[in-house]
């Protein structure tokens, strides 16, 4: 064994320890993509759920009652709306997949030029803020059109007029704040939440409008639509007899079964356009059918609701 002698003026310097690096997930990995999708999908889903809840209230208000008076408790409403979100998710996944596939194909054809262009757009804070402001403006566009302005002050507000107002809101009230929020990662996450929430509100308003139109159509003509089916509202009709098996409605017509609450059926009488309650023990329901064809394949002329009141006059 040999020893190395050091001069007095020399000092021993130990070799530096190897640097420990933390391996980060590669850009574009599956986890990163899932995280980015989740950061946008969650606020969209929450806002959409809130709008669907408002829509359920408006649907039953069309018949002059609340969901609770039709026997729907909070747990039932929650289950129905979660089922609605699942159906929307199942419909949205293939659509998003097609868009992603088209983007991949375009990037492949352009030999990566499209991907680099998208990357530059994302890095440019003004362009990213502008896109976020426009997406958020869509929610305001639908809101202003449905409510005739913020306070209902424009009853004749057109789609174009609402679009101009939403564009002004996006340019004046959202563009610069979004530009500021693009500076840091945490603020970018907040921008995603705001954008996703407002997009969810816009989509929710569209579904709510469809739900209300379906409820109004049922009240006027007995015909529903797919938006009501989406939220679990069944256009279910049945004949109503009393305990002696005598018809309750004129000409033994059918009534819309809205639900049951506290030992009573809640029914909508199309003939008089009234919502009534009848005790379950004194009521027999027959010929129960969902989405019935009152015209019998076009062979019978169907009168609009309110015919009994007109005949009484």
Secondary structure, 3 states (H helix, E strand, C coil): CCCCCCCCCCCCCCCCCCCCCCCCCCCCCHHHHHHHHHHHHHHHHHHHHHHHHHHHHHHHHCCCCCCHHHCCCHHHHHHHHHHHHHHHHHHHHHHHHHHHHHHHHHHHHCCCHHHHHHHHHHHCHHHHHHHHHHHHHHHHHHHHHHHCCCCCCCCCCCHHHHHHHHHHHHHHHHHHHHHHHCCCHHHHHHHHHHHHHHHHHHHHHHHHHHHHHHHHHHHHHCCCCHHHHHCCCCCEEEEEECCCCCECCHHHCEEEEEEEECCEEEEEECCCCEEEEEEHHHCEEEEEEECCCCCCCCCCCCCCCCHHHHHHC
